């Protein structure tokens, strides 16, 4: 299987930041606006806010854009069926080193257990993946079982933005870029709920300055065949 790797994913600055466990690293919009990337938090152990999210997860969990894998590794340590996906080799390698299972895949690639995951996580700004919230939510609905749970982290401000961005490690000049621009999105909670047509709202909360929304896919009719067991999902995970 061949995954199309976005320009930043294979770049040295992103891989170096994950290896070092710290930035600086930023998303830079074409107009020069910078969004700091929280590399230190991503590479650390899950904090209290993360743990609250993980406590809400149900069944088998797919972490989309898992980064260095702190959530995947914590769920694995709890004995949960879990898989991380990320387009960055460095992120996948870091996840595996810390005890998690991960594949180098885009969320839009064919994935193990499609239509049978109990929970999908979309954390750390990953609502921006692909720059098209409608397409991303449609894809996530196909990954989850009927009635499955999506937990998404939203921007802590009311924003609905699509932009072309670059990863940079120099906030002053932006000179050290990690490849060409790529599409990204930022959504606050109100914007996500507007896009979540066909989903059932299952809650929203804030903690530690971060915001989250829980959504469920529509449940199958009562006479439909029940979803396959999570044991089947486990058999499809990489060893």
C-alpha positions as CSV (number, residue, x, y, z in Angstrom):
1,X,0.0,0.0,0.0
2,X,1.3,3.4,-0.9
3,X,0.5,6.5,1.2
4,X,0.7,9.9,-0.2
5,X,2.9,11.8,2.3
6,X,2.3,15.5,2.7
7,X,5.3,17.8,2.3
8,X,5.9,18.4,6.0
9,X,5.6,14.8,7.2
10,X,9.0,13.6,5.9
11,X,10.8,16.8,6.6
12,X,13.8,16.9,8.9
13,X,12.5,19.7,11.2
14,X,9.3,17.8,12.2
15,X,11.2,14.5,12.7
16,X,13.9,16.3,14.6
17,X,11.4,18.0,16.9
18,X,9.8,14.6,17.7
19,X,13.2,13.0,18.3
20,X,14.2,15.9,20.7
21,X,10.8,16.0,22.3
22,X,10.6,19.8,21.9
23,X,10.2,22.7,19.5
24,X,10.0,25.3,18.4
25,X,7.7,24.3,15.6
26,X,4.8,26.3,14.1
27,X,2.2,26.2,11.4
28,X,2.6,29.3,9.3
29,X,-0.2,30.7,7.3
30,X,0.5,32.3,3.9
31,X,-0.2,35.7,5.5
32,X,2.6,35.1,8.1
33,X,0.3,34.2,11.1
34,X,1.9,31.5,13.3
35,X,0.2,28.7,15.3
36,X,2.7,27.2,17.9
37,X,2.7,23.4,17.8
38,X,2.8,21.8,21.3
39,X,5.6,19.3,20.6
40,X,6.6,19.1,24.3
41,X,3.1,18.1,25.4
42,X,2.7,15.6,22.5
43,X,5.9,13.9,23.4
44,X,5.3,13.8,27.2
45,X,3.2,11.4,29.2
46,X,-0.6,12.0,28.9
47,X,-1.7,14.8,31.2
48,X,-4.8,15.0,33.3
49,X,-6.8,16.4,30.4
50,X,-5.7,13.6,28.1
51,X,-6.6,11.0,30.8
52,X,-10.1,12.3,31.1
53,X,-10.5,11.9,27.3
54,X,-9.2,8.3,27.5
55,X,-11.6,7.5,30.3
56,X,-14.4,8.4,28.0
57,X,-13.3,6.1,25.2
58,X,-15.3,2.9,24.4
59,X,-14.1,-0.4,23.1
60,X,-11.5,-0.5,20.4
61,X,-9.9,2.9,19.7
62,X,-8.4,4.4,16.6
63,X,-6.3,7.5,17.1
64,X,-6.2,9.5,13.9
65,X,-3.0,11.6,13.5
66,X,-1.5,9.9,16.6
67,X,1.8,11.9,16.5
68,X,4.4,10.4,18.9
69,X,1.7,8.2,20.3
70,X,1.2,9.2,24.0
71,X,-2.5,8.3,23.9
72,X,-2.1,5.0,21.9
73,X,0.7,3.9,24.3
74,X,-1.4,4.7,27.4
75,X,-4.4,2.8,26.0
76,X,-2.2,-0.1,25.2
77,X,-0.8,-0.1,28.7
78,X,-4.4,-0.3,30.0
79,X,-4.9,-3.5,27.9
80,X,-7.2,-1.8,25.3
81,X,-7.4,-2.6,21.7
82,X,-6.0,0.5,20.0
83,X,-4.2,1.6,16.8
84,X,-2.6,4.9,15.9
85,X,-2.3,6.1,12.3
86,X,0.0,8.9,11.2
87,X,1.6,9.9,7.9
88,X,4.9,10.6,9.6
89,X,7.5,7.8,9.8
90,X,9.0,9.6,12.8
91,X,5.7,9.7,14.6
92,X,4.9,6.0,13.9
93,X,8.4,4.9,15.0
94,X,8.0,6.9,18.3
95,X,4.6,5.4,19.0
96,X,6.0,1.8,18.5
97,X,9.0,2.6,20.7
98,X,6.7,3.6,23.6
99,X,4.6,0.5,23.4
100,X,1.8,1.4,21.1
101,X,0.7,0.0,17.8
102,X,0.7,2.3,14.8
103,X,0.6,2.4,11.0
104,X,2.0,4.9,8.6
105,X,-1.3,5.7,6.8
106,X,-3.5,8.6,6.0
107,X,-7.0,8.5,7.4
108,X,-8.2,8.5,3.8
109,X,-6.2,5.3,3.0
110,X,-7.8,1.8,3.5
111,X,-7.5,1.0,7.2
112,X,-7.9,-2.1,9.4
113,X,-11.4,-2.6,10.9
114,X,-13.2,-0.1,8.8
115,X,-16.8,0.3,10.0
116,X,-16.1,-1.6,13.3
117,X,-14.1,0.9,15.5
118,X,-15.9,1.8,18.7
119,X,-14.1,5.1,19.2
120,X,-12.1,7.4,17.0
121,X,-9.9,10.1,18.5
122,X,-9.1,13.3,16.7
123,X,-6.9,15.3,19.1
124,X,-4.3,18.0,19.0
125,X,-5.7,20.1,16.2
126,X,-6.3,17.1,13.9
127,X,-9.7,18.4,12.8
128,X,-7.5,20.3,10.4
129,X,-6.4,17.2,8.5
130,X,-7.0,17.7,4.7
131,X,-8.5,21.2,5.1
132,X,-12.0,19.9,4.4
133,X,-14.0,19.2,7.6
134,X,-17.0,17.7,5.6
135,X,-14.7,15.1,3.9
136,X,-13.0,14.3,7.1
137,X,-16.2,13.8,9.1
138,X,-17.7,11.7,6.3
139,X,-14.6,9.4,6.4
140,X,-14.6,9.1,10.1
141,X,-18.3,8.0,10.0
142,X,-17.3,5.2,7.7
143,X,-14.6,4.0,10.1
144,X,-16.9,3.8,13.1
145,X,-19.5,1.2,13.9
146,X,-23.1,2.3,14.0
147,X,-23.5,4.3,17.3
148,X,-19.7,4.6,17.5
149,X,-18.0,7.5,19.3
150,X,-15.9,10.3,17.9
151,X,-14.0,12.5,20.4
152,X,-12.6,15.6,18.7
153,X,-10.5,18.4,20.1
154,X,-11.6,21.8,18.9
155,X,-9.9,25.2,18.9
156,X,-10.5,27.1,22.1
157,X,-12.0,30.0,20.1
158,X,-15.0,30.3,17.8
159,X,-13.2,29.9,14.5
160,X,-14.0,28.3,11.1
161,X,-11.0,28.7,9.0
162,X,-9.4,27.0,6.0
163,X,-5.9,28.0,5.0
164,X,-2.7,26.9,3.3
165,X,0.1,26.4,5.8
166,X,3.7,25.4,6.2
167,X,5.5,23.9,9.1
168,X,8.4,26.2,10.2
169,X,10.8,26.1,13.0
170,X,11.9,29.7,12.9
171,X,9.2,32.1,14.2
172,X,11.1,35.2,13.2
173,X,11.9,34.6,9.5
174,X,10.0,31.4,8.8
175,X,13.0,30.5,6.7
176,X,13.3,26.8,7.8
177,X,10.2,25.4,6.1
178,X,9.3,21.7,6.0
179,X,8.2,21.5,2.4
180,X,5.5,23.1,0.4
181,X,2.2,24.6,1.7
182,X,-0.7,22.2,2.4
183,X,-4.4,22.7,3.3
184,X,-5.4,22.8,6.9
185,X,-8.5,23.8,8.9
186,X,-9.2,25.2,12.4
187,X,-12.6,24.7,13.9
188,X,-14.0,25.8,17.2
189,X,-16.9,23.9,18.8
190,X,-19.7,25.9,17.2
191,X,-18.2,25.3,13.7
192,X,-17.7,21.6,14.3
193,X,-21.3,21.2,15.3
194,X,-22.4,23.0,12.2
195,X,-20.5,20.5,10.1
196,X,-21.6,17.5,12.1
197,X,-24.8,16.9,10.1
198,X,-25.9,13.3,10.4
199,X,-24.1,12.9,13.8
200,X,-25.7,12.7,17.2
201,X,-24.3,15.1,19.8
202,X,-22.9,13.2,22.8
203,X,-21.4,16.0,24.8
204,X,-18.9,18.9,24.9
205,X,-16.5,20.0,27.7
206,X,-13.5,22.1,28.4
207,X,-10.5,21.3,30.6
208,X,-7.0,22.8,31.0
209,X,-7.8,25.5,28.4
210,X,-8.7,22.8,25.8
211,X,-12.1,22.1,24.3
212,X,-13.7,18.8,23.2
213,X,-16.8,17.5,21.5
214,X,-18.2,14.0,21.5
215,X,-20.3,12.8,18.6
216,X,-21.9,9.5,17.7
217,X,-22.7,8.0,14.3
218,X,-26.3,7.2,13.7
219,X,-27.3,3.8,15.1
220,X,-28.3,0.9,12.8
221,X,-31.9,-0.1,12.7
222,X,-32.9,-2.7,15.3
223,X,-33.3,-5.4,12.6
224,X,-29.9,-4.8,11.1
225,X,-27.0,-7.2,11.6
226,X,-25.1,-6.4,14.7
227,X,-21.6,-5.0,14.3
228,X,-18.7,-7.5,14.3
229,X,-16.9,-7.9,17.7
230,X,-13.8,-6.0,18.6
231,X,-12.0,-9.3,18.7
232,X,-12.1,-9.3,14.9
233,X,-10.6,-5.8,14.8
234,X,-7.8,-7.1,17.0
235,X,-7.0,-9.8,14.5
236,X,-6.5,-7.1,11.8
237,X,-4.0,-5.0,13.8
238,X,-0.3,-5.1,13.0
239,X,1.8,-7.3,15.2
